[in-house]
Structures are given as structure tokens and as C-alpha cells.
């Protein structure tokens, strides 16, 4: 049994408005929750995922920290990627 998270950035350019940060949480290869910066909150896909999403969405400091990843994680790394063709 394995639980893991995958963070990824979906982008069309290095402009912040064109970047989406996604954090998916999996258990045994099944995605049970996802945060998308386009939605701005966690969404659950299973019974457990819905409970987790509600818990994470109610923690405003954690939610703000995850929302900030679009700029801190994605924008930073995409800028490096664009500089190195």
C-alpha cells in the first residue's frame, strides 16, 4: 500500500496567468483528491478524498500555502526551463 503526492505545473508560457499548479494525492494508484490553482481548492474523488478535501479546505493557512505554490514552485521552475532551450 502506498500513498503519495504528485505536484505538477501545466503551462503555455512563462506568464503566471498561463500557469496551473496541480497537486494530486494517490493511494494504491488511485487519485483520491486534487488541488488545482484554477479551482482554488481541494476536490475529493472518493469517500476518503472528500473528507480529506473538506479538512484541507477548512485549514485556511494550509490552503493559502498550497495556493502560493503556483508562483513559488511553478513560476520559478518554468522560468529556469525557458532559459535553457
C-alpha positions as CSV (number, residue, x, y, z in Angstrom):
1,X,0.0,0.0,0.0
2,X,1.4,3.4,-1.0
3,X,0.3,6.9,-0.5
4,X,2.0,9.6,-2.5
5,X,1.5,13.1,-3.9
6,X,2.4,14.4,-7.3
7,X,2.9,18.1,-7.9
8,X,2.8,19.3,-11.5
9,X,2.7,22.6,-13.5
10,X,0.6,22.9,-16.6
11,X,1.6,25.9,-18.7
12,X,1.5,27.6,-22.1
13,X,4.1,30.3,-21.4
14,X,6.1,31.7,-18.5
15,X,3.4,34.2,-17.6
16,X,1.8,33.5,-14.2
17,X,-1.7,33.7,-15.7
18,X,-0.9,30.9,-18.1
19,X,0.3,28.5,-15.3
20,X,-1.8,26.0,-13.4
21,X,-0.4,24.2,-10.3
22,X,-2.0,20.8,-9.6
23,X,-1.3,18.6,-6.5
24,X,-2.8,15.1,-6.8
25,X,-2.9,12.7,-3.8
26,X,-3.0,8.9,-4.5
27,X,-3.5,5.8,-2.6
28,X,-2.7,2.5,-4.3
29,X,-2.5,4.2,-7.7
30,X,-6.0,5.7,-7.3
31,X,-6.2,9.5,-7.2
32,X,-8.4,10.4,-4.2
33,X,-8.0,14.2,-4.1
34,X,-6.7,17.0,-6.1
35,X,-5.8,20.7,-5.7
36,X,-5.9,22.8,-8.8
37,X,-4.9,26.5,-8.7
38,X,-7.6,27.1,-11.4
39,X,-10.3,25.9,-8.9
40,X,-8.5,27.3,-5.9
41,X,-9.4,24.4,-3.5
42,X,-9.1,20.7,-3.0
43,X,-11.7,18.3,-4.6
44,X,-12.2,14.8,-3.4
45,X,-12.9,11.8,-5.8
46,X,-13.5,9.1,-3.2
47,X,-15.3,9.0,0.1
48,X,-11.9,9.4,1.9
49,X,-10.8,12.0,-0.6
50,X,-13.9,14.1,0.1
51,X,-13.3,14.0,3.8
52,X,-9.6,15.0,3.3
53,X,-10.5,17.8,0.8
54,X,-13.0,19.2,3.3
55,X,-10.4,19.1,6.1
56,X,-7.7,20.7,3.9
57,X,-10.1,23.4,2.6
58,X,-11.1,24.3,6.2
59,X,-7.5,25.0,7.1
60,X,-7.0,28.5,5.7
61,X,-3.3,28.7,6.4
62,X,-2.6,25.4,4.6
63,X,-4.9,26.3,1.7
64,X,-3.0,29.6,1.3
65,X,0.3,27.8,1.3
66,X,-0.8,25.4,-1.4
67,X,-2.2,28.3,-3.5
68,X,1.2,30.0,-3.3
69,X,2.9,27.1,-4.9
70,X,1.8,28.2,-8.4
71,X,4.2,31.2,-8.0
72,X,6.8,29.7,-5.7
73,X,7.2,26.3,-7.4
74,X,5.8,26.6,-10.9
75,X,6.8,30.1,-11.9
76,X,10.3,29.7,-10.6
77,X,11.0,26.3,-12.3
78,X,9.3,27.3,-15.6
79,X,11.5,30.4,-15.8
80,X,14.5,28.2,-15.5
81,X,13.2,25.8,-18.1
82,X,12.6,28.6,-20.6
83,X,16.1,30.0,-20.0
84,X,17.7,26.7,-21.0
85,X,16.4,25.8,-24.5
